[in-house]
Amino acid sequence: MKELKIGCGKPTGAKVGEKAKEAAPETQSQAGKEITMSAVRVGQKAPDFEAPAYQDGKFGQVKLSDYLGKWVVLCFYPGDFTFV
Amino acid sequence: MAAVASKYEEIRKLDVEILSVSVDSHFVHKMWQDNELSKMVDGGVPFPMISDGPGNVGKVYGVYDENAGVEMRGRFIIDPDGVVQAIEILTPPVGRNVAELIRQIQAFQHVRKTNGQEAVPSGWYPGKPTLTPGPDLVGKVWQAWKVKDAF
C-alpha cells in the first residue's frame, strides 16, 4: 500500500484514467461531470481504480491493478458501525 | 467485515487478497477498527479498508445507492488476470456467508488449475467429483453426477 499524505481535506478515489470529480473545471456541463452508473459483468475485466485506504494503523493508497497476478475479493458494504 | 477478518488466514492461504470498500473516510475506518472490530476479532481487520466517499468506485461497479448515499453489499471475485469471475450483491439488511465465498474461490481456482477442462457442479466442495465437458458427457450427466452430490 502506497503511503498517503495526511491533510485535513478528504481524499477520494477514482477509476483509473478518470479524473477525480473535484478536479473537473467549473465550466464543464453537469451532464459531463457525472460518473454514470455502470454494471460490471462476470467474464469481463474489473475496472481499475485507485482510492485511499486504512490498513495496519497506516493510511495509504490502494490501486486494484497492483494486485494483478493474485486473486482478489472486492467487498463493498453499507458503512462502518452498521449492524450486520 | 469481522466475519471475513476471522477467516483471513484461511483466505490468504488460497493466495487471495481482500479489499473492503465503503463510503466512510479512512479516519472512520480507523475508529471502527480501534473501537469495535478489534474487539470482535483478534487484531481486527488486517486487509486494506478502502474509503470511497463520493461513491466513485461503487458507481463504476454498479453497487452505489444514490438515494441512500451508501454502497450495497457487493462482492466481486477477481482472478489473477483481473477478470471478474463472480458477483454477489445484497441489500444492506442481510449479511453474506464467508463459507460460501471460500467455496466459490476454491471452485474457480480448481477450474483455472485445469485450464477450464473441468467444470464444477452445484454444491461442489474440494474432494467432490467434477465434470469434464465433452461430446461423451452429453446426455450422460445423470450417470456421472448425482443430485445428492450437490448437498
gemmi code that builds the backbone of each chain (N, CA, C; Angstrom):
import gemmi

chains = {
    "A": [
        ("MET", (0.856, -1.198, 0.000), (0.000, 0.000, 0.000), (0.890, 1.245, 0.000)),
        ("LYS", (0.659, 2.120, -0.968), (1.423, 3.365, -1.074), (0.989, 4.303, 0.045)),
        ("GLU", (1.964, 4.897, 0.751), (1.629, 5.789, 1.877), (0.874, 7.024, 1.395)),
        ("LEU", (-0.092, 7.449, 2.187), (-0.918, 8.604, 1.825), (-0.553, 9.762, 2.738)),
        ("LYS", (-0.310, 10.943, 2.138), (-0.018, 12.133, 2.950), (-1.312, 12.571, 3.622)),
        ("ILE", (-1.262, 12.813, 4.920), (-2.478, 13.150, 5.637), (-2.648, 14.651, 5.759)),
        ("GLY", (-3.718, 15.153, 5.191), (-4.074, 16.554, 5.341), (-5.448, 16.633, 5.959)),
        ("CYS", (-6.023, 17.825, 5.977), (-7.363, 17.955, 6.537), (-8.428, 17.682, 5.498)),
        ("GLY", (-8.055, 17.764, 4.241), (-9.014, 17.501, 3.176), (-9.349, 16.027, 3.134)),
        ("LYS", (-10.429, 15.706, 2.471), (-10.838, 14.313, 2.383), (-10.475, 13.801, 0.999)),
        ("PRO", (-9.442, 12.964, 0.906), (-9.079, 12.446, -0.415), (-10.143, 11.497, -0.925)),
        ("THR", (-10.265, 11.384, -2.233), (-11.265, 10.496, -2.792), (-10.615, 9.547, -3.780)),
        ("GLY", (-11.346, 8.524, -4.121), (-10.853, 7.565, -5.096), (-11.484, 7.816, -6.448)),
        ("ALA", (-10.926, 7.209, -7.472), (-11.490, 7.347, -8.804), (-11.063, 6.175, -9.651)),
        ("LYS", (-11.851, 5.929, -10.674), (-11.493, 4.928, -11.664), (-10.208, 5.387, -12.323)),
        ("VAL", (-9.275, 4.494, -12.530), (-8.012, 4.871, -13.159), (-8.289, 5.349, -14.581)),
        ("GLY", (-7.694, 6.487, -14.914), (-7.925, 7.062, -16.230), (-8.992, 8.124, -16.217)),
        ("GLU", (-9.751, 8.175, -15.104), (-10.778, 9.209, -14.980), (-10.330, 10.186, -13.922)),
        ("LYS", (-10.527, 11.482, -14.172), (-10.145, 12.474, -13.175), (-11.091, 12.387, -11.995)),
        ("ALA", (-10.570, 12.645, -10.779), (-11.452, 12.742, -9.625), (-12.397, 13.906, -9.884)),
        ("LYS", (-13.631, 13.767, -9.425), (-14.686, 14.732, -9.736), (-14.320, 16.176, -9.442)),
        ("GLU", (-13.714, 16.407, -8.261), (-13.496, 17.793, -7.840), (-12.443, 18.495, -8.700)),
        ("ALA", (-11.697, 17.715, -9.484), (-10.671, 18.321, -10.319), (-11.240, 18.842, -11.638)),
        ("ALA", (-12.512, 18.521, -11.899), (-13.121, 18.932, -13.165), (-13.291, 20.454, -13.214)),
        ("PRO", (-13.019, 21.081, -14.360), (-13.190, 22.523, -14.442), (-14.651, 22.920, -14.277)),
        ("GLU", (-14.871, 24.099, -13.694), (-16.244, 24.507, -13.369), (-17.123, 24.736, -14.592)),
        ("THR", (-16.465, 25.034, -15.704), (-17.241, 25.341, -16.904), (-17.893, 24.101, -17.514)),
        ("GLN", (-17.398, 22.948, -17.085), (-17.925, 21.713, -17.654), (-19.414, 21.557, -17.328)),
        ("SER", (-20.167, 21.056, -18.256), (-21.606, 20.918, -18.029), (-21.862, 19.841, -16.976)),
        ("GLN", (-22.987, 19.934, -16.318), (-23.344, 18.997, -15.258), (-23.374, 17.561, -15.795)),
        ("ALA", (-23.919, 17.417, -16.982), (-24.032, 16.070, -17.565), (-22.643, 15.470, -17.792)),
        ("GLY", (-21.716, 16.313, -18.204), (-20.368, 15.840, -18.479), (-19.627, 15.429, -17.230)),
        ("LYS", (-20.014, 15.992, -16.093), (-19.304, 15.717, -14.843), (-19.754, 14.418, -14.192)),
        ("GLU", (-20.936, 13.978, -14.522), (-21.481, 12.802, -13.849), (-20.720, 11.533, -14.228)),
        ("ILE", (-20.418, 10.764, -13.208), (-19.878, 9.435, -13.491), (-21.097, 8.535, -13.585)),
        ("THR", (-21.310, 7.983, -14.726), (-22.539, 7.202, -14.887), (-22.403, 5.863, -14.183)),
        ("MET", (-23.538, 5.371, -13.720), (-23.588, 4.088, -13.043), (-23.418, 3.004, -14.094)),
        ("SER", (-22.404, 2.206, -13.921), (-22.220, 1.135, -14.896), (-22.327, -0.185, -14.166)),
        ("ALA", (-22.492, -1.241, -14.893), (-22.570, -2.544, -14.258), (-21.383, -3.370, -14.705)),
        ("VAL", (-20.662, -3.887, -13.738), (-19.555, -4.784, -14.040), (-20.158, -6.153, -14.322)),
        ("ARG", (-19.634, -6.838, -15.313), (-20.194, -8.152, -15.657), (-19.156, -9.253, -15.437)),
        ("VAL", (-19.673, -10.431, -15.115), (-18.748, -11.561, -14.966), (-18.151, -11.895, -16.328)),
        ("GLY", (-16.884, -12.309, -16.308), (-16.191, -12.643, -17.547), (-15.532, -11.437, -18.184)),
        ("GLN", (-15.741, -10.250, -17.595), (-15.101, -9.046, -18.124), (-14.079, -8.520, -17.129)),
        ("LYS", (-13.180, -7.664, -17.631), (-12.134, -7.091, -16.781), (-12.754, -6.244, -15.659)),
        ("ALA", (-12.212, -6.356, -14.483), (-12.636, -5.499, -13.381), (-12.068, -4.102, -13.622)),
        ("PRO", (-12.912, -3.056, -13.595), (-12.386, -1.707, -13.816), (-11.334, -1.360, -12.763)),
        ("ASP", (-10.225, -0.813, -13.217), (-9.154, -0.448, -12.287), (-9.535, 0.836, -11.553)),
        ("PHE", (-9.104, 0.963, -10.300), (-9.365, 2.184, -9.552), (-8.234, 2.408, -8.560)),
        ("GLU", (-8.144, 3.617, -8.073), (-7.177, 3.946, -7.040), (-7.909, 4.762, -5.985)),
        ("ALA", (-7.744, 4.417, -4.721), (-8.503, 5.103, -3.667), (-7.751, 5.018, -2.345)),
        ("PRO", (-8.036, 5.978, -1.436), (-7.383, 5.945, -0.130), (-7.888, 4.796, 0.737)),
        ("ALA", (-7.031, 4.320, 1.627), (-7.418, 3.185, 2.463), (-6.720, 3.254, 3.813)),
        ("TYR", (-7.239, 2.474, 4.759), (-6.639, 2.330, 6.082), (-6.246, 0.866, 6.270)),
        ("GLN", (-5.001, 0.628, 6.713), (-4.564, -0.751, 6.984), (-3.424, -0.740, 7.996)),
        ("ASP", (-3.497, -1.611, 8.978), (-2.427, -1.768, 9.966), (-1.973, -0.447, 10.585)),
        ("GLY", (-2.903, 0.411, 10.940), (-2.533, 1.657, 11.597), (-1.981, 2.719, 10.659)),
        ("LYS", (-2.038, 2.459, 9.365), (-1.492, 3.443, 8.411), (-2.540, 3.832, 7.374)),
        ("PHE", (-2.406, 5.052, 6.871), (-3.238, 5.484, 5.757), (-2.441, 5.324, 4.481)),
        ("GLY", (-3.066, 4.829, 3.450), (-2.343, 4.607, 2.192), (-3.263, 4.719, 1.000)),
        ("GLN", (-2.705, 4.384, -0.130), (-3.436, 4.463, -1.386), (-3.434, 3.074, -2.007)),
        ("VAL", (-4.595, 2.574, -2.388), (-4.689, 1.237, -2.961), (-5.055, 1.334, -4.431)),
        ("LYS", (-4.337, 0.576, -5.274), (-4.671, 0.522, -6.694), (-4.951, -0.927, -7.052)),
        ("LEU", (-6.116, -1.172, -7.630), (-6.523, -2.548, -7.905), (-5.511, -3.276, -8.794)),
        ("SER", (-4.989, -2.579, -9.825), (-4.110, -3.266, -10.783), (-2.787, -3.696, -10.147)),
        ("ASP", (-2.455, -3.152, -8.956), (-1.257, -3.620, -8.257), (-1.412, -5.078, -7.813)),
        ("TYR", (-2.642, -5.576, -7.805), (-2.901, -6.938, -7.328), (-2.997, -7.946, -8.463)),
        ("LEU", (-2.725, -7.511, -9.695), (-2.752, -8.453, -10.825), (-1.791, -9.601, -10.536)),
        ("GLY", (-2.197, -10.813, -10.869), (-1.378, -11.981, -10.555), (-1.851, -12.682, -9.294)),
        ("LYS", (-2.774, -12.023, -8.573), (-3.362, -12.636, -7.375), (-4.877, -12.643, -7.516)),
        ("TRP", (-5.520, -13.525, -6.794), (-6.975, -13.468, -6.695), (-7.330, -12.338, -5.749)),
        ("VAL", (-8.382, -11.616, -6.059), (-8.815, -10.508, -5.199), (-10.312, -10.647, -4.922)),
        ("VAL", (-10.686, -10.445, -3.661), (-12.101, -10.327, -3.326), (-12.351, -8.869, -2.980)),
        ("LEU", (-13.181, -8.230, -3.768), (-13.526, -6.824, -3.558), (-14.893, -6.809, -2.899)),
        ("CYS", (-14.941, -6.217, -1.716), (-16.110, -6.366, -0.863), (-16.674, -5.003, -0.480)),
        ("PHE", (-17.785, -4.625, -1.074), (-18.433, -3.362, -0.694), (-19.395, -3.618, 0.456)),
        ("TYR", (-19.587, -2.640, 1.331), (-20.569, -2.774, 2.414), (-21.136, -1.390, 2.743)),
        ("PRO", (-22.340, -1.354, 3.354), (-23.038, -0.066, 3.501), (-22.316, 0.942, 4.392)),
        ("GLY", (-21.621, 0.500, 5.406), (-20.921, 1.503, 6.205), (-20.327, 0.970, 7.488)),
        ("ASP", (-19.296, 1.652, 7.970), (-18.708, 1.314, 9.260), (-19.779, 1.482, 10.343)),
        ("PHE", (-19.692, 0.693, 11.364), (-20.600, 0.748, 12.518), (-22.043, 0.366, 12.173)),
        ("THR", (-22.252, -0.168, 10.960), (-23.590, -0.713, 10.720), (-23.647, -2.073, 11.403)),
        ("PHE", (-24.829, -2.636, 11.503), (-25.014, -3.734, 12.460), (-24.779, -5.137, 11.914)),
        ("VAL", (-24.890, -5.293, 10.590), (-24.812, -6.652, 10.041), (-23.420, -6.924, 9.506)),
    ],
    "B": [
        ("MET", (-17.846, -7.739, 8.202), (-16.417, -7.495, 7.978), (-15.571, -8.300, 8.975)),
        ("ALA", (-16.090, -8.362, 10.217), (-15.367, -9.129, 11.238), (-15.349, -10.617, 10.882)),
        ("ALA", (-16.445, -11.086, 10.255), (-16.518, -12.494, 9.866), (-15.452, -12.805, 8.813)),
        ("VAL", (-15.294, -11.904, 7.849), (-14.270, -12.092, 6.821), (-12.889, -12.050, 7.470)),
        ("ALA", (-12.706, -11.086, 8.381), (-11.407, -10.931, 9.049), (-11.034, -12.196, 9.814)),
        ("SER", (-12.037, -12.845, 10.436), (-11.739, -14.029, 11.246), (-11.266, -15.203, 10.382)),
        ("LYS", (-11.617, -15.172, 9.087), (-11.193, -16.250, 8.170), (-10.047, -15.795, 7.275)),
        ("TYR", (-9.444, -14.658, 7.621), (-8.436, -14.055, 6.739), (-7.278, -14.994, 6.449)),
        ("GLU", (-6.779, -15.682, 7.486), (-5.628, -16.560, 7.288), (-5.950, -17.673, 6.288)),
        ("GLU", (-7.145, -18.251, 6.457), (-7.586, -19.315, 5.558), (-7.681, -18.789, 4.120)),
        ("ILE", (-8.209, -17.591, 3.965), (-8.370, -16.996, 2.634), (-7.006, -16.648, 2.041)),
        ("ARG", (-6.103, -16.149, 2.887), (-4.750, -15.809, 2.417), (-3.998, -17.037, 1.916)),
        ("LYS", (-4.259, -18.166, 2.574), (-3.581, -19.409, 2.160), (-3.985, -19.809, 0.745)),
        ("LEU", (-5.129, -19.324, 0.291), (-5.579, -19.596, -1.079), (-4.996, -18.570, -2.048)),
        ("ASP", (-4.058, -17.745, -1.544), (-3.418, -16.721, -2.360), (-4.436, -15.676, -2.833)),
        ("VAL", (-5.297, -15.278, -1.912), (-6.343, -14.303, -2.217), (-6.141, -13.074, -1.338)),
        ("GLU", (-6.264, -11.910, -1.933), (-6.223, -10.660, -1.169), (-7.653, -10.128, -1.030)),
        ("ILE", (-7.940, -9.529, 0.103), (-9.268, -8.946, 0.317), (-9.139, -7.430, 0.351)),
        ("LEU", (-10.069, -6.744, -0.292), (-10.150, -5.289, -0.205), (-11.584, -4.965, 0.167)),
        ("SER", (-11.790, -4.230, 1.260), (-13.151, -3.826, 1.591), (-13.331, -2.360, 1.208)),
        ("VAL", (-14.555, -2.001, 0.853), (-14.847, -0.638, 0.394), (-16.148, -0.137, 1.007)),
        ("SER", (-16.113, 1.069, 1.583), (-17.363, 1.739, 1.948), (-17.176, 3.236, 1.745)),
        ("VAL", (-18.265, 3.988, 1.926), (-18.196, 5.435, 1.689), (-17.580, 6.177, 2.879)),
        ("ASP", (-17.275, 5.463, 3.962), (-16.689, 6.113, 5.143), (-15.266, 6.574, 4.864)),
        ("SER", (-14.858, 7.633, 5.550), (-13.491, 8.121, 5.369), (-12.514, 7.137, 6.003)),
        ("HIS", (-11.242, 7.229, 5.639), (-10.249, 6.326, 6.226), (-10.068, 6.617, 7.718)),
        ("PHE", (-10.443, 7.834, 8.140), (-10.393, 8.150, 9.581), (-11.453, 7.340, 10.331)),
        ("VAL", (-12.649, 7.262, 9.734), (-13.727, 6.481, 10.364), (-13.370, 4.991, 10.359)),
        ("HIS", (-12.738, 4.536, 9.269), (-12.290, 3.136, 9.235), (-11.393, 2.854, 10.438)),
        ("LYS", (-10.489, 3.791, 10.738), (-9.579, 3.608, 11.878), (-10.367, 3.516, 13.188)),
        ("MET", (-11.340, 4.409, 13.345), (-12.139, 4.407, 14.571), (-12.936, 3.109, 14.712)),
        ("TRP", (-13.486, 2.632, 13.610), (-14.271, 1.386, 13.654), (-13.356, 0.221, 14.035)),
        ("GLN", (-12.181, 0.215, 13.427), (-11.190, -0.816, 13.725), (-10.806, -0.773, 15.204)),
        ("ASP", (-10.440, 0.430, 15.684), (-9.952, 0.574, 17.065), (-11.047, 0.289, 18.090)),
        ("ASN", (-12.263, 0.739, 17.814), (-13.309, 0.713, 18.835), (-14.246, -0.475, 18.778)),
        ("GLU", (-14.292, -1.137, 17.629), (-15.228, -2.253, 17.564), (-14.612, -3.516, 16.955)),
        ("LEU", (-14.100, -3.412, 15.722), (-13.636, -4.624, 15.024), (-12.548, -5.349, 15.806)),
        ("SER", (-11.633, -4.582, 16.411), (-10.531, -5.215, 17.142), (-11.038, -5.943, 18.383)),
        ("LYS", (-12.283, -5.631, 18.801), (-12.861, -6.340, 19.951), (-13.620, -7.583, 19.515)),
        ("MET", (-13.922, -7.662, 18.206), (-14.664, -8.817, 17.685), (-13.709, -9.902, 17.194)),
        ("VAL", (-12.576, -9.471, 16.628), (-11.594, -10.407, 16.073), (-10.222, -9.992, 16.586)),
        ("ASP", (-9.399, -10.970, 16.959), (-8.033, -10.661, 17.392), (-7.295, -9.887, 16.311)),
        ("GLY", (-6.812, -8.699, 16.633), (-6.057, -7.916, 15.653), (-6.932, -7.118, 14.700)),
        ("GLY", (-8.249, -7.314, 14.762), (-9.164, -6.557, 13.908), (-9.054, -6.951, 12.446)),
        ("VAL", (-9.406, -6.004, 11.579), (-9.383, -6.262, 10.133), (-7.968, -6.050, 9.605)),
        ("PRO", (-7.334, -7.104, 9.047), (-5.942, -6.975, 8.624), (-5.771, -6.466, 7.191)),
        ("PHE", (-6.846, -6.437, 6.403), (-6.721, -6.056, 4.989), (-7.052, -4.578, 4.799)),
        ("PRO", (-6.692, -3.999, 3.623), (-6.964, -2.576, 3.396), (-8.470, -2.280, 3.391)),
        ("MET", (-8.861, -1.261, 4.140), (-10.253, -0.789, 4.148), (-10.281, 0.495, 3.316)),
        ("ILE", (-10.872, 0.379, 2.134), (-10.839, 1.483, 1.170), (-11.952, 2.480, 1.473)),
        ("SER", (-11.618, 3.754, 1.284), (-12.584, 4.828, 1.505), (-13.045, 5.362, 0.148)),
        ("ASP", (-14.363, 5.330, -0.061), (-14.913, 5.724, -1.365), (-16.021, 6.755, -1.144)),
        ("GLY", (-15.647, 7.870, -0.492), (-16.599, 8.903, -0.080), (-17.666, 9.239, -1.103)),
        ("PRO", (-17.307, 9.728, -2.290), (-18.340, 10.111, -3.252), (-18.919, 8.929, -4.026)),
        ("GLY", (-18.488, 7.717, -3.700), (-19.032, 6.544, -4.376), (-18.496, 6.334, -5.777)),
        ("ASN", (-17.355, 6.934, -6.092), (-16.823, 6.823, -7.463), (-16.548, 5.375, -7.856)),
        ("VAL", (-15.955, 4.633, -6.923), (-15.645, 3.235, -7.231), (-16.946, 2.419, -7.256)),
        ("GLY", (-17.818, 2.691, -6.294), (-19.101, 1.973, -6.214), (-19.961, 2.175, -7.448)),
        ("LYS", (-19.905, 3.380, -8.019), (-20.695, 3.646, -9.231), (-20.170, 2.824, -10.398)),
        ("VAL", (-18.849, 2.767, -10.497), (-18.251, 2.003, -11.595), (-18.622, 0.514, -11.481)),
        ("TYR", (-18.751, 0.037, -10.233), (-19.070, -1.384, -10.026), (-20.577, -1.634, -9.906)),
        ("GLY", (-21.378, -0.557, -10.028), (-22.830, -0.724, -10.039), (-23.443, -1.060, -8.698)),
        ("VAL", (-22.777, -0.664, -7.597), (-23.319, -1.001, -6.269), (-23.643, 0.234, -5.431)),
        ("TYR", (-23.495, 1.427, -6.023), (-23.728, 2.648, -5.246), (-25.208, 3.009, -5.264)),
        ("ASP", (-25.794, 3.208, -4.104), (-27.194, 3.613, -3.984), (-27.239, 5.130, -3.823)),
        ("GLU", (-27.616, 5.824, -4.899), (-27.591, 7.293, -4.923), (-28.473, 7.891, -3.836)),
        ("ASN", (-29.650, 7.293, -3.605), (-30.599, 7.873, -2.660), (-30.106, 7.763, -1.228)),
        ("ALA", (-29.550, 6.619, -0.895), (-29.090, 6.413, 0.479), (-27.665, 6.920, 0.675)),
        ("GLY", (-26.938, 7.103, -0.433), (-25.550, 7.552, -0.330), (-24.630, 6.496, 0.253)),
        ("VAL", (-25.020, 5.238, 0.100), (-24.157, 4.145, 0.593), (-23.971, 3.099, -0.501)),
        ("GLU", (-23.103, 2.153, -0.224), (-22.870, 1.074, -1.173), (-23.541, -0.205, -0.695)),
        ("MET", (-24.145, -0.927, -1.618), (-24.783, -2.189, -1.273), (-23.711, -3.250, -1.032)),
        ("ARG", (-24.133, -4.381, -0.483), (-23.167, -5.444, -0.178), (-22.787, -6.175, -1.455)),
        ("GLY", (-21.889, -5.569, -2.213), (-21.437, -6.161, -3.465), (-20.115, -6.875, -3.260)),
        ("ARG", (-20.040, -8.117, -3.745), (-18.809, -8.875, -3.576), (-18.369, -9.420, -4.938)),
        ("PHE", (-17.130, -9.085, -5.318), (-16.616, -9.451, -6.635), (-15.382, -10.327, -6.459)),
        ("ILE", (-15.391, -11.501, -7.070), (-14.188, -12.348, -7.083), (-13.464, -12.077, -8.397)),
        ("ILE", (-12.223, -11.595, -8.285), (-11.449, -11.190, -9.457), (-10.251, -12.131, -9.592)),
        ("ASP", (-10.046, -12.691, -10.783), (-8.965, -13.682, -10.954), (-7.619, -12.989, -11.193)),
        ("PRO", (-6.524, -13.765, -11.246), (-5.193, -13.138, -11.376), (-5.012, -12.336, -12.667)),
        ("ASP", (-5.876, -12.550, -13.667), (-5.808, -11.746, -14.893), (-6.637, -10.471, -14.786)),
        ("GLY", (-7.278, -10.251, -13.638), (-8.103, -9.052, -13.475), (-9.504, -9.204, -14.030)),
        ("VAL", (-9.914, -10.454, -14.273), (-11.254, -10.703, -14.819), (-12.212, -11.048, -13.672)),
        ("VAL", (-13.394, -10.442, -13.707), (-14.404, -10.711, -12.682), (-15.007, -12.089, -12.936)),
        ("GLN", (-14.918, -12.972, -11.958), (-15.460, -14.324, -12.123), (-16.793, -14.509, -11.414)),
        ("ALA", (-17.038, -13.725, -10.357), (-18.291, -13.917, -9.622), (-18.725, -12.608, -8.989)),
        ("ILE", (-20.028, -12.409, -8.963), (-20.600, -11.207, -8.348), (-21.751, -11.635, -7.450)),
        ("GLU", (-21.812, -11.062, -6.255), (-22.983, -11.249, -5.394), (-23.319, -9.880, -4.813)),
        ("ILE", (-24.566, -9.463, -4.945), (-24.953, -8.152, -4.407), (-26.210, -8.308, -3.552)),
        ("LEU", (-26.108, -7.894, -2.292), (-27.242, -7.971, -1.376), (-27.602, -6.559, -0.900)),
        ("THR", (-28.869, -6.342, -0.575), (-29.253, -5.072, 0.048), (-28.749, -5.082, 1.496)),
        ("PRO", (-28.662, -3.913, 2.126), (-27.981, -3.825, 3.429), (-28.440, -4.753, 4.554)),
        ("PRO", (-29.733, -5.085, 4.727), (-30.072, -5.796, 5.981), (-29.623, -7.240, 6.093)),
        ("VAL", (-29.182, -7.863, 5.006), (-28.780, -9.271, 5.090), (-27.278, -9.422, 4.832)),
        ("GLY", (-26.613, -10.091, 5.749), (-25.165, -10.287, 5.632), (-24.825, -11.463, 4.741)),
        ("ARG", (-23.530, -11.535, 4.384), (-23.085, -12.567, 3.455), (-22.637, -13.817, 4.183)),
        ("ASN", (-22.212, -14.818, 3.431), (-21.762, -16.078, 4.008), (-20.316, -16.321, 3.588)),
        ("VAL", (-19.400, -16.190, 4.542), (-17.975, -16.294, 4.226), (-17.614, -17.707, 3.748)),
        ("ALA", (-18.300, -18.718, 4.303), (-18.023, -20.096, 3.883), (-18.326, -20.263, 2.393)),
        ("GLU", (-19.396, -19.625, 1.929), (-19.752, -19.713, 0.507), (-18.722, -18.966, -0.347)),
        ("LEU", (-18.213, -17.850, 0.178), (-17.154, -17.124, -0.535), (-15.938, -18.034, -0.741)),
        ("ILE", (-15.525, -18.699, 0.328), (-14.344, -19.569, 0.252), (-14.609, -20.728, -0.713)),
        ("ARG", (-15.816, -21.276, -0.649), (-16.172, -22.381, -1.558), (-16.071, -21.934, -3.015)),
        ("GLN", (-16.593, -20.747, -3.306), (-16.546, -20.263, -4.697), (-15.108, -20.003, -5.146)),
        ("ILE", (-14.282, -19.448, -4.262), (-12.874, -19.217, -4.628), (-12.216, -20.554, -4.966)),
        ("GLN", (-12.430, -21.557, -4.107), (-11.824, -22.877, -4.349), (-12.313, -23.469, -5.663)),
        ("ALA", (-13.600, -23.264, -5.958), (-14.166, -23.802, -7.196), (-13.546, -23.107, -8.414)),
        ("PHE", (-13.469, -21.776, -8.380), (-12.877, -21.052, -9.512), (-11.388, -21.375, -9.662)),
        ("GLN", (-10.706, -21.541, -8.551), (-9.286, -21.890, -8.625), (-9.103, -23.275, -9.213)),
        ("HIS", (-10.018, -24.196, -8.890), (-9.931, -25.551, -9.448), (-10.114, -25.516, -10.966)),
        ("VAL", (-11.130, -24.767, -11.409), (-11.386, -24.668, -12.851), (-10.173, -24.074, -13.563)),
        ("ARG", (-9.578, -23.048, -12.949), (-8.417, -22.396, -13.566), (-7.223, -23.352, -13.635)),
        ("LYS", (-7.046, -24.136, -12.545), (-5.937, -25.084, -12.497), (-6.044, -26.118, -13.617)),
        ("THR", (-7.273, -26.471, -13.988), (-7.451, -27.476, -15.043), (-7.590, -26.809, -16.418)),
        ("ASN", (-7.249, -25.525, -16.490), (-7.361, -24.767, -17.740), (-8.763, -24.825, -18.322)),
        ("GLY", (-9.749, -24.895, -17.453), (-11.134, -24.920, -17.920), (-11.569, -26.281, -18.444)),
        ("GLN", (-10.715, -27.301, -18.290), (-11.070, -28.637, -18.774), (-12.155, -29.269, -17.907)),
        ("GLU", (-12.113, -28.917, -16.623), (-13.112, -29.471, -15.712), (-14.106, -28.393, -15.312)),
        ("ALA", (-15.348, -28.794, -15.132), (-16.365, -27.878, -14.633), (-16.814, -28.376, -13.265)),
        ("VAL", (-17.279, -27.430, -12.483), (-17.577, -27.719, -11.094), (-19.093, -27.660, -10.883)),
        ("PRO", (-19.721, -28.796, -10.586), (-21.179, -28.787, -10.476), (-21.695, -28.150, -9.191)),
        ("SER", (-23.009, -28.016, -9.124), (-23.707, -27.404, -7.995), (-23.246, -27.990, -6.656)),
        ("GLY", (-23.004, -27.127, -5.696), (-22.692, -27.564, -4.344), (-21.325, -28.219, -4.190)),
        ("TRP", (-20.443, -28.040, -5.179), (-19.129, -28.682, -5.139), (-18.265, -28.145, -3.996)),
        ("TYR", (-17.575, -29.062, -3.366), (-16.513, -28.711, -2.418), (-15.270, -29.468, -2.843)),
        ("PRO", (-14.067, -28.996, -2.495), (-12.864, -29.746, -2.848), (-13.007, -31.204, -2.402)),
        ("GLY", (-12.650, -32.116, -3.295), (-12.767, -33.542, -2.989), (-13.980, -34.184, -3.636)),
        ("LYS", (-14.983, -33.348, -3.939), (-16.180, -33.896, -4.594), (-15.923, -34.041, -6.095)),
        ("PRO", (-16.731, -34.877, -6.785), (-16.478, -35.091, -8.215), (-16.718, -33.837, -9.057)),
        ("THR", (-15.901, -33.670, -10.092), (-16.100, -32.594, -11.066), (-16.566, -33.235, -12.372)),
        ("LEU", (-16.891, -32.419, -13.316), (-17.336, -32.928, -14.614), (-16.358, -32.471, -15.689)),
        ("THR", (-16.129, -33.319, -16.679), (-15.266, -32.960, -17.800), (-16.138, -32.839, -19.046)),
        ("PRO", (-16.537, -31.616, -19.384), (-17.445, -31.443, -20.518), (-16.810, -31.927, -21.817)),
        ("GLY", (-17.609, -32.516, -22.657), (-17.134, -33.008, -23.940), (-18.252, -33.796, -24.591)),
        ("PRO", (-18.042, -34.261, -25.806), (-19.101, -34.992, -26.514), (-19.612, -36.202, -25.730)),
        ("ASP", (-18.709, -36.875, -25.002), (-19.116, -38.090, -24.285), (-20.023, -37.817, -23.092)),
        ("LEU", (-20.006, -36.583, -22.641), (-20.788, -36.265, -21.439), (-22.212, -35.816, -21.784)),
        ("VAL", (-22.436, -35.508, -23.050), (-23.767, -35.011, -23.439), (-24.824, -36.074, -23.133)),
        ("GLY", (-25.802, -35.679, -22.355), (-26.881, -36.615, -22.008), (-26.483, -37.655, -20.979)),
        ("LYS", (-25.252, -37.555, -20.460), (-24.757, -38.583, -19.515), (-24.438, -38.014, -18.138)),
        ("VAL", (-24.821, -36.754, -17.943), (-24.534, -36.148, -16.633), (-25.235, -36.953, -15.532)),
        ("TRP", (-26.398, -37.517, -15.863), (-27.141, -38.285, -14.857), (-26.357, -39.488, -14.369)),
        ("GLN", (-25.414, -39.980, -15.211), (-24.579, -41.112, -14.790), (-23.342, -40.639, -14.019)),
        ("ALA", (-22.784, -39.494, -14.480), (-21.515, -39.023, -13.914), (-21.701, -38.275, -12.596)),
        ("TRP", (-22.911, -37.772, -12.396), (-23.114, -36.899, -11.232), (-24.507, -37.101, -10.665)),
        ("LYS", (-24.587, -37.243, -9.351), (-25.889, -37.456, -8.716), (-26.302, -36.189, -7.976)),
        ("VAL", (-27.615, -35.962, -7.967), (-28.133, -34.750, -7.315), (-27.701, -34.684, -5.851)),
        ("LYS", (-27.578, -35.832, -5.213), (-27.175, -35.807, -3.794), (-25.768, -35.213, -3.620)),
        ("ASP", (-24.952, -35.240, -4.697), (-23.608, -34.646, -4.615), (-23.659, -33.128, -4.417)),
        ("ALA", (-24.836, -32.550, -4.678), (-24.954, -31.092, -4.543), (-25.103, -30.687, -3.080)),
        ("PHE", (-25.349, -31.689, -2.197), (-25.638, -31.315, -0.803), (-24.701, -32.000, 0.191)),
    ],
}
model = gemmi.Model(1)
for chain_id, residues in chains.items():
    chain = gemmi.Chain(chain_id)
    for i, (resn, *xyz) in enumerate(residues, 1):
        res = gemmi.Residue()
        res.name, res.seqid = resn, gemmi.SeqId(i, " ")
        for name, pos in zip(("N", "CA", "C"), xyz):
            atom = gemmi.Atom()
            atom.name, atom.element = name, gemmi.Element(name[0])
            atom.pos, atom.b_iso = gemmi.Position(*pos), 0.0
            res.add_atom(atom)
        chain.add_residue(res)
    model.add_chain(chain)
structure = gemmi.Structure()
structure.add_model(model)
structure.setup_entities()
